[in-house]
Each structure stands twice: as structure tokens, then as C-alpha cells.
């Protein structure tokens, strides 16, 4: 595994639509492993392949909604699509590709995602709260959408620290 460089908002790659993954092979496995390592190093909650310069439909999201005493874990989503949305949450959102900047974004409170695993098997997964927000955020990256284009407004450091926005 290797830590990959994360592209920042100035890079035009982030604004391009990603292509579907069609080959479930060692190259994909290496990409996913590297994305896991990169996400762990950066202490984020999600990472999309375009953020590491690969225009393929693959993301990793950390499931943070776990029972007390259990470990958070990473979910790999290949060719993901949101098939159900419910509720609404409005909150601060940031991105590893937009370091130090946060904005107010409205997202669904609950989503169901259909995706493939690293071997091409289809599955569905649900997310609530932060996990739902992260699924939406990372899948947006696959469409060339960076959260700053969805923000109601950007937050000041004072607003972010106070939680009042």
C-alpha cells in the first residue's frame, strides 16, 4: 500500500466525471488499498478516486455510526449510486481536497447506496447522519462536483468553532 497525493481544488481533474470501473483486478485492489492508506493518514471520513487523480467510480467511506465500544470501519464502494434518499440535514462540510475550508451544505439524513465490492459483487448499504453525508459527498466527486459548489455559504473559523451557523 502507498499513500497517494490528494489533489486540491485548483486541479481540473476534480471537476471531471469519472468512468465506471469495468475491470475488477489487482490494479483496482491496489487503488482501493492505497485510498484506504491515504484516508487513514489524512484522518478524513471519505475519499474518492478522483481526489487521488484516478477518474474511476470508486470511493471509500468510514462508517462512524457504530455502537459504543466497536471500531469504525471503511466501506469500499465501486460504481456506487444512491437509490434512496430520506430526510434532511444541514451542517458544516469540508473536504480533503479543499483543506481548511468549510461550508454549510444540506444533504439527506438517510441514504441507501447500491454498489459493487472490489470483486465486482453487487450489494446495498445504508447510511445515516454523517455517513449519509459522506456517501453523498464522495459520490458527488465521481460526477465532478466539489462541495463548495453546493454550499449555502462558506463558514468562518469562528462560526465553525462555535457551531452556530
C-alpha positions as CSV (number, residue, x, y, z in Angstrom):
1,X,0.0,0.0,0.0
2,X,1.0,3.6,-0.6
3,X,-0.2,7.0,0.4
4,X,-1.2,8.9,-2.7
5,X,-1.2,12.7,-3.1
6,X,-4.6,14.3,-2.8
7,X,-5.5,16.8,-5.5
8,X,-6.7,20.2,-4.4
9,X,-9.5,22.4,-5.7
10,X,-7.2,24.1,-8.3
11,X,-6.7,20.8,-10.2
12,X,-9.1,20.4,-13.1
13,X,-9.3,16.6,-12.6
14,X,-11.6,17.2,-9.7
15,X,-14.3,18.7,-12.0
16,X,-14.4,15.8,-14.5
17,X,-16.9,13.0,-14.5
18,X,-15.4,9.6,-13.6
19,X,-15.8,6.5,-15.7
20,X,-17.3,3.2,-14.4
21,X,-15.0,0.5,-13.2
22,X,-15.2,-2.4,-15.6
23,X,-12.2,-4.5,-14.5
24,X,-12.1,-5.9,-11.0
25,X,-8.5,-6.8,-10.9
26,X,-5.2,-6.3,-9.0
27,X,-5.0,-2.7,-10.3
28,X,-8.3,-1.8,-8.7
29,X,-7.4,-3.6,-5.5
30,X,-4.2,-1.6,-5.3
31,X,-6.1,1.6,-5.9
32,X,-8.6,0.8,-3.1
33,X,-5.7,-0.3,-0.8
34,X,-3.9,3.0,-1.5
35,X,-7.0,5.0,-0.9
36,X,-7.5,3.3,2.5
37,X,-3.9,4.1,3.4
38,X,-4.3,7.7,2.2
39,X,-7.6,8.2,4.1
40,X,-6.1,6.8,7.3
41,X,-3.1,9.1,7.0
42,X,-5.2,12.2,6.3
43,X,-7.8,11.5,9.1
44,X,-10.8,12.2,6.8
45,X,-14.1,10.3,6.7
46,X,-14.2,9.7,2.9
47,X,-12.1,9.7,-0.2
48,X,-13.0,9.4,-3.9
49,X,-10.7,8.1,-6.6
50,X,-10.7,11.4,-8.5
51,X,-9.2,13.0,-5.4
52,X,-6.1,10.9,-5.9
53,X,-6.1,11.6,-9.7
54,X,-7.9,8.5,-10.9
55,X,-11.1,9.2,-12.9
56,X,-12.8,5.9,-11.9
57,X,-16.0,5.4,-9.9
58,X,-14.6,4.2,-6.6
59,X,-14.9,5.7,-3.1
60,X,-14.1,4.8,0.5
61,X,-16.3,6.0,3.4
62,X,-15.7,5.5,7.1
63,X,-18.8,4.2,8.9
64,X,-18.8,6.4,12.0
65,X,-22.2,5.3,13.3
66,X,-21.1,2.3,15.3
67,X,-22.2,1.1,18.8
68,X,-20.1,2.2,21.7
69,X,-17.0,0.1,22.1
70,X,-17.0,-1.0,18.4
71,X,-14.4,0.2,15.9
72,X,-15.3,2.4,13.0
73,X,-14.7,0.7,9.6
74,X,-14.1,1.6,6.0
75,X,-16.7,0.8,3.3
76,X,-15.5,0.4,-0.3
77,X,-18.0,1.4,-3.0
78,X,-17.2,0.7,-6.6
79,X,-19.7,2.1,-9.2
80,X,-21.9,3.5,-6.4
81,X,-25.3,5.0,-7.0
82,X,-27.7,6.5,-4.5
83,X,-31.0,4.6,-4.8
84,X,-32.9,6.1,-1.9
85,X,-32.8,9.4,0.0
86,X,-34.9,10.4,3.0
87,X,-35.0,13.3,5.4
88,X,-32.7,16.3,5.5
89,X,-29.7,17.5,7.5
90,X,-28.0,20.9,7.2
91,X,-24.5,21.2,8.5
92,X,-20.8,22.0,8.1
93,X,-19.0,20.1,5.4
94,X,-15.3,20.1,4.5
95,X,-13.1,18.1,2.1
96,X,-9.6,16.8,1.9
97,X,-9.3,18.5,-1.5
98,X,-10.3,21.9,0.0
99,X,-8.2,22.0,3.1
100,X,-9.1,24.3,5.9
101,X,-12.4,25.5,4.2
102,X,-15.9,24.5,5.4
103,X,-19.3,25.4,4.2
104,X,-23.0,24.8,5.0
105,X,-24.5,22.1,2.9
106,X,-27.9,20.4,3.0
107,X,-27.9,16.6,2.5
108,X,-30.3,13.7,3.1
109,X,-30.4,12.4,6.6
110,X,-30.6,8.8,5.3
111,X,-29.4,7.2,2.0
112,X,-29.3,3.7,0.5
113,X,-26.5,3.1,-1.9
114,X,-26.1,0.3,-4.4
115,X,-22.5,-0.5,-5.4
116,X,-20.0,-3.2,-6.2
117,X,-17.3,-4.5,-4.0
118,X,-13.7,-4.9,-5.1
119,X,-14.5,-8.2,-6.7
120,X,-17.5,-6.9,-8.7
121,X,-20.2,-8.3,-6.4
122,X,-23.3,-6.0,-6.0
123,X,-24.5,-5.0,-2.6
124,X,-26.5,-2.3,-0.9
125,X,-25.6,-0.3,2.2
126,X,-27.4,2.4,4.2
127,X,-26.1,5.4,5.9
128,X,-27.4,7.8,8.5
129,X,-26.2,11.2,9.6
130,X,-22.5,11.8,8.9
131,X,-22.3,8.5,6.9
132,X,-25.1,9.6,4.6
133,X,-23.5,13.0,4.2
134,X,-20.2,11.3,3.3
135,X,-21.8,8.9,0.8
136,X,-23.4,11.9,-1.0
137,X,-20.2,14.0,-0.8
138,X,-17.9,11.2,-2.2
139,X,-20.4,10.2,-4.9
140,X,-20.6,13.8,-6.0
141,X,-16.8,13.7,-6.6
142,X,-17.5,11.0,-9.1
143,X,-19.7,13.4,-11.0
144,X,-17.0,16.2,-10.9
145,X,-18.9,18.1,-8.2
146,X,-16.9,19.6,-5.3
147,X,-18.9,20.5,-2.2
148,X,-18.1,24.2,-2.5
149,X,-20.5,24.5,-5.5
150,X,-23.3,23.2,-3.2
151,X,-22.7,25.4,-0.2
152,X,-25.3,27.7,1.1
153,X,-22.3,29.7,2.2
154,X,-18.7,29.2,3.4
155,X,-18.0,29.4,7.2
156,X,-15.6,31.5,9.1
157,X,-13.3,29.8,11.6
158,X,-15.3,31.4,14.4
159,X,-18.6,30.1,13.2
160,X,-17.1,26.6,12.7
161,X,-15.7,26.6,16.3
162,X,-18.9,27.9,17.8
163,X,-21.1,25.5,15.8
164,X,-23.5,28.4,15.3
165,X,-24.4,28.8,11.7
